[in-house]
Amino acid sequence: MSPARCNGEGKGGRTFNPAVSTLPRLSPLAWSVMLGLSVRMSSVKRATIIVHDLVATAIALFLTPFLRFSPPELAPRWDVLVELAPAFLLLAAVVFRLCRLYASKWRFASLPDLFNIFRAASVLALALLTVDTALVARGLSPIFVFGAKAIFIYWVLQMFLLGGPRLVYRYMRYLRSRRSGERDAVPSVLVLGRSTEADVVLRALETGLRHRFIARGILSPHRGDEGISIRGVRVLGGYGELERVIADFAETDQVISRVIFAPNQFARDPDSEKVVATARRLGVALFRMQTVEDDGKNGAAALTPVDVEDILFRPPVETDHSDLPGFLRGKRVLVTGGGGSIGAELCLRLANFGAGDLVILDASEPALYAISEEFAARRLATKIKVVVADVRDRPRLFQLFETLRPNLVFHAAALKHVPQLEQDWTEGVKTNVFGSVNVADAAASVGSAVVLISTDKAVNPVSVLGATKRLSEMYVQMRDAEASAGGSGPRLISVRFGNVLVSSGSVVPKFKAQIARGGPVTVTHPDMVRYFMTVREATDLVLTASAHAVSDSARDLERASVYVLRMGQPARILDLAERLIRLAGLEPGRDVEIVFTGLRKGERMTETVFAADEPLVDVGVNGVMASQTPPVERGRLTRWLAELASAVAAGDRMAADRVFGEAFASYRARAVDGELHEPVSAPDYDGHKVVAVR
């Protein structure tokens, strides 16, 4: 800038006089708008932050000329700057809001927040450059009020004054949390995971969990992380050094009470298994952190206990959830057996995916109370209605369906324990067969689609459970065929499960309880194999199958009637028992004994998911298989149902077995006396005891 310009001479020899400047002055209305933007807030804290940012902006604006210009150069610019300031602060208030400077709290300040400050400061610097150039170009000012160098200084000051206090505040909160942890002797934890994932856990510990735990170290599976520090916490080694690290801290009187897997770092692999076994043996609690909740829980971060079933056998089968929100939105859904282990999880998933209204039906009042409390605790948005009713009560079901008129019904109510139903067969027939008939008929009366929860034991059934569930499948398929023949009826489908881990009656809770008591762990037969799936896999299969079936517009012959999850290869029950013992930090046969008891009534060695006469149908859904089961003529099925009803009324087991034998060749071929099919005859098996139990 030339000396003439510094002395106030502009273009054409004109002299700049601030007193007669033609710069517009802000009206009272503009000041009101500015004030309104500043005080529009959800709390006093937010108002304080807005005021802070505007004051910081004013400081940067007025401090810049002092840093850039000498006093003689500053004088002709000062009055212009004073007139520009109100409009500039009004612009800053708008820019800060648009750049989301108030979308997060200072204690969570992070790189995305600094980038927002970078954007805001850059926009304001560009605005200053534009105004500065425009004033000179239009002859409103004979000199550049700022100039390029001064605007760069302003940009740096603005970034520092907005970002600096946020980072300082966060660091002070971090120091306070560390001191609080030391002072209050909160539990010490180790974090497991790669550096980027461990950082997520450490941030959560500093914020929402800061008064509960203090991180002492990190174990990373990546050797390149060893020795580095993340947020002041050192990486002390790999997963295999867990026991050594815990022992080292114990020697310094810093007892590690918890080990936390970082998000996405807990996997079904040997390293994770070794960590689980070591932690269990040392009596250290094991958790994994979830940062994105997908099960309806609230909160940005949560610690979930790691249980042994989380690591069994195979990676989870992922199904496509993308269509579920659109499919369920606005629908009224009814779940029978909604208080059971599978039904309750299904209800929570339905709520998470946006079902409009949810009706939870169960014969157990305590189960309904428990699921109601779960919904209340999670503050789920879906509106629920709990109903005490028994699916055996046909008039009650019809009255409920006529009143509620659900769009979609998930029929999960059933009796499912094989040995118990061999004894109390009449109860199995009344609930599994006639309860399903009642639900299907009541749903058809109001046009509801139905998804029947079935079991792999319905394939070539040899037990009362399998036979009753297969009959319910056949009835549902018959109603579906009749609805299809009418051209506009709702779909009725079945979904077959394998053994659901940790569900009611599963072997996993039984084995865990036996291990906790010191054994023995009882296994029926060393060569028995079963398909296993998690509760989440089971419920996602149900939802995915229902979304596909209800929206399926294929021809009748191509419509799938039975859906099954791709569960890979079946697993041996013995392998499951041994693995559970090892994951508890013990050794099978040495610390915990395994005893074979022999097959029970109604059990078989292996299960399958489809019969030979069930052709597969490609439904185009990842992780899901389906089949078109041969239909049964209504007259024959009606006769079987009538004969079963008479057998139940008379308590005639032989009559019921004749019906099952006529319907299923596999049932007819079972042992006449219903005793064990393949008892264990060897005195021992691979070092484990054999005890025949009949």
C-alpha positions in Angstrom: 0.0 0.0 0.0 1.4 3.4 -1.0 2.1 6.2 1.5 -0.6 8.3 -0.2 -3.1 5.6 0.4 -1.9 5.3 4.0 -2.6 9.0 4.5 -6.1 8.6 3.3 -5.9 9.5 -0.4 -8.1 7.3 -2.6 -8.6 6.9 -6.3 -8.9 10.2 -8.3 -7.3 12.2 -5.5 -10.4 11.9 -3.3 -9.8 12.2 0.4 -11.5 9.7 2.7 -13.6 11.2 5.5 -15.1 8.8 8.0 -17.6 11.4 9.1 -19.4 11.3 5.7 -18.9 7.6 5.0 -21.7 6.1 3.0 -21.5 2.8 4.7 -24.9 1.6 5.8 -25.7 1.6 9.4 -27.7 -1.2 11.1 -31.3 -0.5 11.9 -32.8 -1.5 15.3 -34.5 -4.4 13.4 -31.2 -5.8 12.3 -29.9 -5.6 15.9 -33.0 -7.4 17.0 -32.4 -10.2 14.5 -28.8 -10.5 15.6 -29.8 -10.6 19.3 -32.5 -13.2 18.4 -30.0 -15.5 16.7 -27.7 -15.1 19.7 -30.2 -16.0 22.3 -32.0 -18.7 20.5 -30.9 -21.6 22.6 -31.9 -24.6 24.6 -30.1 -23.7 27.7 -28.1 -21.0 29.5 -24.9 -23.0 28.7 -25.6 -22.7 25.0 -26.3 -19.0 25.3 -22.9 -18.6 27.1 -21.2 -20.5 24.3 -22.8 -18.3 21.6 -21.8 -15.1 23.5 -18.3 -16.5 23.9 -18.0 -17.2 20.1 -19.3 -13.7 19.2 -16.9 -12.0 21.7 -14.0 -14.1 20.3 -15.0 -13.0 16.8 -15.1 -9.4 17.9 -11.6 -9.7 19.5 -10.2 -11.3 16.4 -11.7 -8.6 14.2 -10.4 -5.7 16.3 -7.1 -7.2 17.2 -6.1 -8.0 13.6 -5.4 -4.3 12.6 -3.3 -3.8 15.7 -1.2 -6.7 14.8 -0.9 -5.8 11.1 -0.7 -2.0 10.9 1.3 0.8 12.5 -0.7 3.5 14.4 -0.6 6.0 11.5 -2.0 3.2 9.2 -4.6 2.1 11.8 -6.2 5.5 12.3 -8.1 5.8 9.0 -9.3 2.2 9.3 -10.7 2.3 12.8 -14.0 4.0 12.2 -14.8 1.8 9.2 -14.1 -1.2 11.3 -16.4 0.0 14.0 -19.2 0.4 11.5 -18.5 -3.0 9.9 -18.4 -4.9 13.2 -22.2 -5.2 14.0 -23.0 -6.5 10.5 -20.0 -8.8 10.6 -21.1 -10.3 14.0 -24.6 -10.8 12.7 -23.0 -12.7 9.8 -20.8 -14.7 12.2 -23.8 -15.8 14.3 -25.5 -17.2 11.1 -22.3 -18.8 9.9 -21.6 -20.5 13.3 -25.0 -22.0 13.3 -24.9 -23.2 9.7 -21.4 -24.7 10.4 -22.9 -26.7 13.4 -20.6 -25.2 16.0 -23.3 -25.9 18.6 -24.1 -29.5 17.6 -21.9 -31.0 20.2 -20.7 -30.1 23.7 -17.2 -28.7 24.5 -16.3 -31.8 26.5 -16.7 -33.9 23.3 -14.6 -31.5 21.2 -12.9 -33.5 18.4 -11.5 -33.3 14.9 -15.0 -32.9 13.3 -15.7 -30.0 15.6 -12.3 -28.4 14.7 -13.1 -28.8 11.0 -16.4 -27.0 11.6 -14.5 -24.1 13.2 -12.1 -24.2 10.2 -15.1 -23.9 7.8 -16.7 -21.1 9.8 -13.4 -19.1 10.0 -12.7 -19.6 6.3 -16.2 -18.4 5.4 -15.8 -15.3 7.5 -12.3 -14.6 6.2 -13.6 -14.9 2.6 -16.5 -12.6 3.5 -14.0 -10.0 4.8 -12.0 -10.3 1.7 -15.1 -9.8 -0.5 -16.3 -6.8 1.4 -12.9 -5.2 1.5 -12.5 -5.6 -2.2 -16.0 -4.4 -2.9 -15.6 -1.2 -0.8 -12.6 -0.2 -2.8 -14.0 -1.3 -6.1 -17.2 0.7 -5.6 -15.4 3.8 -4.3 -16.9 3.5 -0.8 -13.5 3.3 0.7 -10.2 4.7 -0.8 -8.1 2.1 1.0 -8.3 -1.6 1.8 -9.4 -1.8 5.4 -7.7 -5.1 5.9 -5.8 -6.4 2.9 -4.8 -10.0 2.2 -2.2 -10.3 5.0 -4.5 -8.9 7.7 -7.3 -11.2 6.6 -4.9 -14.2 7.0 -4.0 -12.9 10.5 -7.7 -12.6 11.3 -8.3 -16.2 10.1 -5.6 -17.6 12.3 -6.9 -15.6 15.3 -10.5 -16.7 14.7 -9.4 -20.4 14.6 -7.4 -20.0 17.8 -10.0 -18.1 19.8 -12.8 -20.5 18.8 -10.9 -23.8 18.9 -8.4 -23.1 21.7 -10.9 -22.7 24.6 -12.8 -25.9 23.4 -9.6 -28.0 23.5 -8.5 -26.5 26.8 -11.9 -27.2 28.3 -11.8 -30.8 27.1 -8.3 -31.3 28.4 -9.2 -29.9 31.8 -12.2 -32.3 31.9 -9.8 -35.1 31.0 -7.4 -34.2 33.8 -10.2 -33.9 36.3 -11.5 -37.3 35.4 -8.1 -38.8 35.8 -7.6 -37.2 39.2 -11.1 -38.2 40.2 -10.4 -41.8 39.2 -7.2 -41.8 41.2 -8.8 -40.1 44.2 -12.0 -42.2 44.3 -10.2 -45.5 43.5 -12.5 -46.3 40.6 -12.0 -49.8 39.0 -8.9 -50.1 36.7 -9.4 -51.5 33.3 -7.4 -52.7 30.3 -8.6 -51.8 26.7 -8.2 -54.4 24.0 -8.1 -53.3 20.3 -6.1 -51.5 17.6 -5.1 -47.9 18.2 -8.0 -46.3 16.4 -10.6 -48.5 18.0 -9.0 -48.1 21.5 -9.2 -44.4 21.1 -13.0 -44.7 20.9 -13.1 -46.5 24.3 -10.7 -44.0 25.9 -12.9 -41.1 24.8 -16.0 -42.8 26.2 -14.1 -43.5 29.5 -13.2 -39.8 29.7 -16.8 -38.6 29.1 -19.9 -40.6 29.8 -18.1 -43.3 31.8 -15.5 -41.1 33.5 -16.6 -41.7 37.1 -16.8 -45.5 36.6 -13.5 -46.7 35.2 -9.9 -45.6 34.6 -7.8 -47.0 31.8 -4.4 -48.3 32.9 -3.2 -49.8 29.6 -4.0 -51.0 26.1 -3.4 -54.4 24.5 -3.4 -54.4 20.7 -3.3 -57.2 18.2 -1.2 -55.1 15.9 2.5 -55.2 16.7 3.1 -51.8 15.3 1.0 -50.2 18.1 3.2 -51.5 20.9 4.9 -48.8 22.9 2.8 -45.9 21.6 0.5 -43.8 23.8 -3.1 -43.1 23.0 -4.7 -40.2 25.0 -2.0 -40.7 27.7 -2.5 -44.5 27.9 0.3 -46.8 26.7 0.0 -49.9 24.5 1.6 -52.6 26.7 1.6 -55.6 24.3 -0.6 -58.0 22.5 -3.6 -60.1 23.5 -1.4 -63.0 24.5 0.2 -60.9 27.2 -3.0 -60.3 29.1 -2.0 -62.5 32.1 1.4 -60.9 32.4 0.1 -57.4 32.2 -2.6 -58.1 34.9 0.1 -59.6 37.1 2.4 -56.6 36.6 -0.3 -54.2 37.7 -1.2 -56.4 40.7 2.4 -56.0 41.9 1.9 -52.2 42.0 -1.4 -52.6 43.9 -3.4 -51.5 40.8 -5.8 -54.4 40.4 -7.3 -54.8 36.9 -10.9 -55.6 37.5 -12.2 -55.4 33.9 -11.1 -55.9 30.4 -12.9 -54.0 27.6 -12.9 -55.0 24.0 -13.0 -51.9 21.7 -15.8 -51.8 19.1 -15.4 -54.2 16.2 -12.4 -55.9 18.0 -14.3 -58.8 19.5 -14.3 -61.7 17.0 -14.8 -65.4 16.8 -11.2 -66.3 16.5 -8.5 -68.0 18.6 -7.1 -64.7 20.0 -10.5 -63.7 21.4 -11.1 -67.2 22.7 -7.8 -67.1 24.6 -8.7 -63.7 26.1 -12.0 -65.0 27.2 -10.5 -68.1 28.8 -7.7 -66.1 30.5 -10.1 -63.5 31.9 -12.4 -66.1 33.2 -9.6 -68.0 34.9 -8.2 -64.8 36.5 -11.7 -63.7 37.6 -11.5 -60.5 35.5 -14.8 -59.3 34.1 -14.9 -59.0 30.3 -16.9 -56.4 28.4 -17.2 -55.1 24.9 -18.1 -51.5 24.0 -20.9 -50.7 21.6 -20.8 -47.2 20.3 -23.7 -47.5 17.8 -26.7 -49.0 19.4 -28.9 -51.1 17.0 -31.1 -52.7 19.5 -33.3 -49.9 20.7 -31.1 -48.8 23.6 -30.4 -45.2 24.2 -26.9 -43.7 24.7 -23.9 -43.1 22.6 -21.7 -45.7 24.4 -22.5 -48.8 26.4 -20.6 -51.6 27.9 -22.0 -55.1 27.2 -20.7 -58.1 29.1 -19.0 -60.7 26.9 -20.6 -64.1 27.3 -19.3 -67.3 26.0 -22.1 -67.8 23.5 -20.9 -64.7 21.7 -17.9 -66.6 20.6 -19.3 -70.0 19.7 -18.7 -71.9 16.4 -19.0 -69.4 13.6 -19.3 -65.7 12.6 -22.9 -64.5 12.7 -25.0 -64.7 9.6 -25.8 -61.2 8.4 -29.2 -60.6 6.8 -30.2 -57.5 4.8 -32.1 -55.1 7.0 -32.5 -52.3 4.5 -36.1 -53.1 3.6 -37.3 -53.6 7.2 -38.0 -50.0 8.3 -40.1 -49.4 5.2 -41.9 -52.7 5.5 -42.8 -52.2 9.2 -43.4 -48.5 9.3 -47.0 -47.8 10.3 -48.0 -51.4 10.7 -49.7 -52.9 13.7 -47.9 -56.1 14.6 -49.0 -58.8 17.0 -46.6 -61.3 18.6 -47.9 -64.4 20.4 -45.6 -65.7 23.0 -44.1 -62.2 23.2 -42.9 -62.7 26.7 -40.6 -65.7 25.9 -36.9 -65.6 25.1 -37.4 -65.5 21.3 -40.7 -63.5 21.4 -39.3 -60.8 23.6 -36.2 -60.3 21.4 -38.5 -60.2 18.4 -40.6 -57.5 20.0 -37.5 -55.4 20.7 -36.3 -55.8 17.1 -39.7 -54.8 15.8 -39.7 -51.7 17.8 -36.1 -50.9 16.7 -37.1 -51.2 13.1 -40.0 -48.8 13.5 -43.2 -50.9 13.8 -46.1 -48.6 14.3 -48.1 -50.4 17.1 -47.0 -53.5 18.8 -49.4 -56.0 20.5 -47.6 -58.4 22.8 -49.7 -61.5 23.7 -48.7 -64.1 26.2 -50.4 -66.5 28.7 -47.8 -65.6 31.3 -48.5 -62.4 33.3 -45.0 -62.2 34.8 -43.4 -62.5 31.3 -45.6 -59.7 30.0 -44.7 -57.5 33.0 -41.0 -58.2 32.3 -41.2 -57.2 28.6 -43.2 -54.1 29.5 -40.5 -53.0 32.0 -37.8 -53.6 29.3 -39.6 -51.3 26.9 -40.0 -48.7 29.6 -36.4 -48.8 30.5 -35.2 -48.4 26.9 -37.7 -45.6 26.2 -38.6 -47.1 22.9 -40.9 -45.0 20.7 -43.1 -47.8 19.5 -46.5 -47.9 21.2 -47.1 -51.2 22.9 -50.1 -53.1 24.2 -49.7 -56.2 26.4 -52.5 -58.7 26.4 -52.9 -61.8 28.7 -54.4 -64.5 26.5 -53.8 -68.1 25.6 -53.6 -69.2 22.0 -55.7 -72.3 23.0 -58.7 -70.0 23.7 -60.2 -69.7 20.3 -63.1 -67.3 21.1 -60.8 -65.0 22.9 -58.3 -64.9 20.0 -61.1 -64.1 17.5 -62.4 -61.4 19.7 -58.9 -59.9 20.0 -58.2 -60.0 16.3 -61.5 -58.5 15.4 -60.8 -55.6 17.9 -57.1 -55.1 17.2 -57.0 -56.0 13.4 -53.2 -56.4 13.2 -51.5 -56.2 9.8 -48.8 -58.8 10.7 -48.8 -61.7 13.2 -45.7 -63.5 14.5 -46.8 -66.7 16.1 -44.0 -67.6 18.6 -46.2 -69.2 21.4 -45.3 -72.9 21.7 -44.2 -75.7 23.9 -40.8 -76.8 22.7 -39.0 -79.2 25.1 -38.7 -82.6 23.6 -38.6 -84.9 26.7 -41.4 -82.9 28.4 -43.7 -83.2 25.5 -43.1 -86.9 25.2 -44.6 -87.1 28.7 -47.2 -84.4 28.5 -48.1 -84.9 24.8 -51.7 -83.6 25.2 -50.4 -80.2 26.1 -48.1 -80.1 23.1 -51.0 -81.0 20.8 -53.3 -78.3 22.4 -50.7 -75.5 22.2 -48.6 -76.3 19.1 -51.3 -77.7 16.9 -54.6 -76.2 17.9 -53.1 -73.0 19.2 -51.5 -72.5 15.7 -54.8 -73.4 14.0 -56.6 -70.8 16.1 -54.0 -68.1 15.3 -54.1 -68.8 11.6 -57.9 -68.8 11.5 -58.2 -65.6 13.5 -55.6 -63.9 11.4 -57.3 -65.0 8.2 -60.7 -63.7 9.5 -59.3 -60.1 9.5 -56.7 -60.4 6.7 -53.5 -60.5 8.8 -50.3 -62.0 7.4 -48.9 -64.7 9.6 -45.3 -65.9 10.3 -45.2 -69.2 12.2 -42.1 -69.9 14.3 -41.2 -73.5 13.7 -38.2 -75.8 14.4 -35.8 -78.1 12.5 -37.4 -80.9 14.5 -40.4 -80.6 12.2 -38.4 -82.1 9.4 -39.1 -85.9 9.2 -40.4 -85.7 12.8 -39.8 -88.5 15.3 -41.0 -86.7 18.4 -44.2 -85.1 19.6 -42.6 -81.7 19.4 -41.6 -82.3 15.8 -44.9 -83.8 14.8 -47.0 -81.1 16.3 -44.9 -78.3 14.8 -44.9 -80.0 11.4 -48.7 -80.2 11.5 -48.9 -76.5 12.4 -46.6 -75.8 9.3 -49.0 -77.9 7.1 -52.0 -76.0 8.3 -50.4 -72.6 7.8 -49.4 -73.7 4.3 -52.9 -74.9 3.5 -54.3 -71.5 4.6 -51.7 -69.7 2.5 -52.6 -71.8 -0.6 -56.3 -71.0 -0.1 -55.5 -67.3 0.3 -53.4 -67.4 -2.8 -56.2 -69.1 -4.8 -58.5 -66.2 -3.8 -56.0 -63.8 -5.4 -55.7 -61.2 -2.7 -55.3 -63.1 0.6 -52.4 -62.4 3.0 -49.3 -64.6 3.1 -48.9 -67.3 5.8 -45.4 -68.7 6.1 -43.2 -70.7 8.4 -39.7 -70.1 9.7 -37.6 -73.0 11.0 -35.0 -72.4 13.7 -32.1 -74.5 14.8 -31.2 -74.6 18.4 -31.2 -71.0 19.7 -28.3 -70.3 22.0 -29.3 -69.1 25.5 -33.0 -69.4 24.8 -35.2 -71.1 27.3 -34.3 -74.7 27.4 -31.0 -74.3 25.4 -28.1 -76.5 26.4 -25.9 -73.4 26.9 -27.4 -72.1 30.1 -27.6 -75.7 31.4 -23.9 -76.3 30.6 -22.9 -73.0 32.1 -24.8 -73.7 35.3 -23.2 -77.2 35.6 -19.7 -75.7 35.0 -20.4 -73.1 37.7 -21.2 -75.9 40.1 -18.0 -77.7 39.3 -19.6 -80.3 37.1 -20.3 -82.8 35.8 -21.5 -81.6 32.5 -24.1 -84.0 31.1 -24.1 -84.7 27.4 -26.6 -87.2 25.9 -24.4 -88.7 23.3 -20.8 -88.0 22.1 -21.8 -88.0 18.4 -25.0 -85.9 18.7 -24.9 -82.8 16.4 -27.2 -79.8 16.2 -27.6 -76.6 14.2 -27.1 -73.5 16.4 -28.0 -69.9 16.0 -28.1 -66.8 18.2 -31.3 -65.1 19.3 -30.4 -62.1 17.1 -29.9 -64.3 14.1 -33.2 -66.0 14.8 -35.2 -62.8 15.1 -33.5 -61.2 12.0 -34.4 -64.3 10.0 -38.0 -64.0 11.0 -38.2 -60.3 10.1 -36.3 -60.8 6.8 -38.4 -63.7 5.8 -41.6 -61.9 6.6 -40.6 -58.8 4.6 -39.7 -61.0 1.6 -42.8 -63.2 1.8 -45.4 -60.4 2.2 -43.9 -58.4 -0.7 -43.4 -61.5 -2.9 -45.4 -61.2 -6.1 -44.1 -64.4 -7.7 -46.4 -67.1 -9.1 -48.0 -69.5 -6.6 -45.7 -72.4 -7.6 -42.6 -70.3 -6.8 -43.8 -68.9 -3.5 -41.7 -70.1 -0.6 -43.6 -71.6 2.3 -40.7 -72.4 4.7 -37.7 -70.2 5.4 -34.4 -71.3 7.1 -31.2 -69.4 8.1 -28.0 -70.6 6.4 -26.4 -71.9 9.6 -23.4 -73.6 8.0 -22.4 -77.1 9.3 -24.1 -78.5 12.4 -21.9 -78.7 15.6 -21.3 -81.6 18.0 -22.9 -81.1 21.4 -19.7 -82.6 22.9 -17.5 -79.9 21.2 -19.9 -77.3 22.6 -19.5 -78.6 26.1 -15.7 -78.8 25.9 -15.4 -75.4 24.5 -17.7 -73.9 27.2 -15.5 -75.5 29.8 -12.3 -74.1 28.3 -13.8 -70.6 27.9 -14.5 -70.7 31.6 -10.8 -71.1 32.1 -10.9 -74.8 33.0 -9.9 -78.0 31.3 -12.5 -80.8 30.3 -11.9 -84.1 32.1 -9.5 -82.5 34.6 -11.3 -79.6 36.2 -14.8 -80.4 35.0 -16.0 -83.9 34.2 -18.2 -84.7 31.2 -20.8 -87.5 31.6 -22.8 -89.1 28.8 -26.4 -90.0 29.7 -27.8 -91.4 26.5 -30.5 -90.2 24.2 -33.8 -89.3 25.7 -37.3 -90.1 24.4 -38.0 -88.3 21.2 -34.4 -87.3 20.5 -32.4 -88.2 17.5 -28.7 -87.9 16.7 -28.9 -85.4 13.9 -31.2 -82.8 12.6 -31.7 -81.4 9.1 -33.4 -78.2 7.9 -35.3 -79.5 4.8 -36.9 -82.9 3.9 -36.0 -84.7 0.7 -39.4 -83.8 -0.8 -39.0 -80.0 -0.1 -37.5 -78.4 -3.2 -35.4 -75.3 -2.6 -36.6 -71.9 -3.9 -34.2 -69.1 -4.6 -35.6 -66.1 -2.8 -32.7 -63.8 -3.5 -32.1 -63.0 0.2 -28.6 -63.2 1.6 -28.1 -65.8 4.4 -31.6 -67.3 3.9 -32.8 -70.5 2.3 -36.4 -71.3 1.5 -38.5 -74.2 0.1 -41.9 -74.9 -1.3 -43.2 -77.8 0.8 -45.7 -80.1 -0.9 -49.2 -79.0 0.2 -51.7 -81.3 2.1 -55.3 -81.6 1.0 -57.7 -79.9 3.4 -59.9 -82.9 3.8 -57.1 -85.1 5.0 -55.7 -82.5 7.3 -59.1 -81.8 8.8 -59.6 -85.5 9.5 -56.2 -85.6 11.3 -57.1 -82.6 13.4 -60.4 -84.1 14.4 -58.8 -87.4 15.4 -56.2 -85.6 17.4 -58.8 -83.6 19.2 -60.6 -86.9 20.1 -57.3 -88.5 21.2 -56.5 -85.5 23.4 -60.0 -85.5 24.9 -59.7 -89.2 25.7 -56.1 -89.0 26.8 -55.4 -91.8 24.2 -51.7 -91.6 23.3 -51.9 -94.6 20.9 -54.6 -92.8 18.9 -52.5 -89.7 18.7 -49.5 -91.8 17.6 -51.6 -93.4 14.9 -52.4 -89.9 13.5 -48.7 -88.9 13.6 -47.7 -92.2 12.1 -50.1 -91.8 9.2 -49.0 -88.2 8.6 -45.3 -88.9 8.9 -43.4 -92.0 7.8 -40.5 -90.9 10.0 -42.7 -90.9 13.1 -44.1 -94.3 12.2 -40.6 -95.7 12.0 -39.6 -94.6 15.5 -39.3 -97.2 18.3 -42.7 -98.5 19.3 -41.9 -98.1 23.0 -40.4 -94.6 22.6 -37.2 -95.6 24.4 -33.7 -94.5 23.7 -32.8 -95.0 20.0 -29.0 -95.2 20.3 -27.8 -95.7 23.9 -24.1 -95.3 24.6 -22.8 -98.8 25.1 -19.1 -98.2 25.6 -17.9 -98.0 29.2 -16.2 -94.7 28.4 -15.7 -92.3 25.5 -12.5 -90.4 25.0 -11.9 -90.4 28.7 -15.4 -89.2 29.7 -17.7 -91.3 31.8 -20.9 -92.8 30.4 -24.0 -93.1 32.6 -27.2 -94.4 31.0 -30.2 -92.4 32.2 -33.7 -93.6 31.2 
